[in-house]
Amino acid sequence: MTEVTVERGPARIPAPVVSPSDLLPWAVAVSVLMLVLVYFVGSEQGLLSVFSGTGVHEFVHDARHLLGFPCH
């Protein structure tokens, strides 16, 4: 009698289940970080300026044009 070997593929690992309560702090942190980033790229000049001078504006100048914010 002959033996037959069966080769198996990689083991399947089930996807982890993440509850909304575990996901909420990460979603809030990412949202706040993105809002701060959009503020500094889009609004850091003029009346709403947090820092005086044009240092932040010049630092993110190309990013403003890339994202479609007019600046001059």
Order of alpha helices (4+ residues) and beta strands (2+ residues): alpha-alpha-alpha
